[in-house]
Amino acid sequence: MSKKIIIISIILLFAQSLFSQDLIVTNAGDSLKCKITKVTKENIYFNIWSDNQLNQSIISKQQVKNYFLGAYSPDNTVKKTKQDYSKQSYKFSYYNGMSRLTNKIDETMDPLQQQYEKNLQTGNHFGLEAGYFVKEGTGVGLSLCKLKTKNEMRNQLFENSDGDTVIGSISDDVTILFVGPTIFNRIYSKNRLTMYFIDLSLGYLKYSNNFKFLYSYSATGNTLGFSTSFGVNFLTGEHFALSISSKIILGTLKELTISNGSIQQTYSLDRSDQINLARIDLSFGVNFYY
């Protein structure tokens, strides 16, 4: 009889360690060592051992401060867990990386000019985001992203207004700024420590180019822009996450204002002369949640 009791006890202890892998912490400060079976927007379903038997139970998310999947190892010790940031309503992000403009290069230009334009297509960007999540997977906020790219060719031959041949330089210093309200969408991994996101934004695109063609000029313009980004966040602390993402920004400049410092003139661009501001960004970022 004692042998049977020992075997049954071992089986019960094994079953308890098998099912008691997760942890629920309530607002009252209670810790429930259990096996979470399902999570919905309103409730958490779980199995818990009580009086040597497995019981099915349910708890409202409003009663839960936090929950952790895989909080316990097989030897019944607590694993090091990280904060579930699905409950954190505010986000602030900073990111930077490489950009690639997708405007078409005029193939009728000589090879040197074509290479110059291709080099201008690659630049660097940085961005800022702030948002508030009105519910677990959806938030609203503001996004800002600024691109810089420049290039220069020296010792070029020009003909001045007097008909003389002179040596000068060609340069472009381009800045493209996007600002707009944003809808943030996030989807969580099973362990709640990784987040996939897709963000959409419609806003303002500002173009400026301080360029030199023997003499110095500036060109400015603005238009409506659209942005979408997607990527993944990896939680590294209670309130911090690292991210890798890609962003697509679309917009076309149909009007351009050019100034030489004393005279300024605005031009409506023909369809063939309109400036394509579309680009693709690859970014690495730091995110703060609370």
C-alpha positions, 0 to 999 in steps of 0.5 A: 500500500505504501508503495502505491501511495509513493507512486501516486504522490510522484505522479501527482508531483510530476503532473503539478510541475508539468502544468504549473509553468505560468504565473498570474499576478493579481491586482491584490498582490496574489500570485497564481502558479498555473498553466495558462490555456487561453488569453482573450481581450477580457479574460485569462483561462488557466488550469491550477492544482488545488487539493491534489486535483486539476481545476479549470478556472478563469479570471478577468484581465481587469483583476490581473496586474501581469502574467508570465508564460513559462515563468517556472522551470521544470525544477520548480524554480522561478525563471527570470521574467520580463515585463509584459508590456502589452499593458503599457499605454504610452510609447516613445521611440527613436530610430535611425538608419539608411535610406534609399530614394527610388526616383528614376535616373535619366538615362540620357545623361552622361555616365558621370552625371548618372553616377552622381544622381545614383549616389544622391539616392542613398542617405541617412535618416533619423526618426521620433515617434510618440503614441498612446495605445487606446487598446491593447493592439491599437494606438494613435500618435505622431511620427517624424522622420528626417532624411539627409543626403548630399553629393558634390562634383568639383572642377567642372567646366561652366560657361558664365553669363559673359560667355567665358569658360570657368571652373566651378563645382556642382553640389546637392544637400537634400533634406526631406522631412515627414511629419504626420499623425500615425496609427500604431498596430502591434501583435504580440508573440506567445510569451508577450516579450516580442512585438510585431508592428505595422504602422500607418501615417498620412502627413506632410512632406517637406523637401529642401535642397541647398544646391550649387551649379557654379552659383549657390541656390536653394529649392524648397517644396512640400506635398502630401505624404504617406508612410507605412512601417513594419518591424519587430520589437525585442523587450530588453527591460521593464520599459525598454525594447530594441527594434528593427524595422523597414519604412516606405514613404511615398510622395510627389513634389509638383511645385518647386520654389527656387531662390538665389538669395535675392530673387525667388520664383515658384514653378509648377512642374510638368508631369515629367519634371515632378520630383519623386520623393518615395524611399525605403528606410531600414532602421534600428531603434530604441523604444520606451514604454510605460 
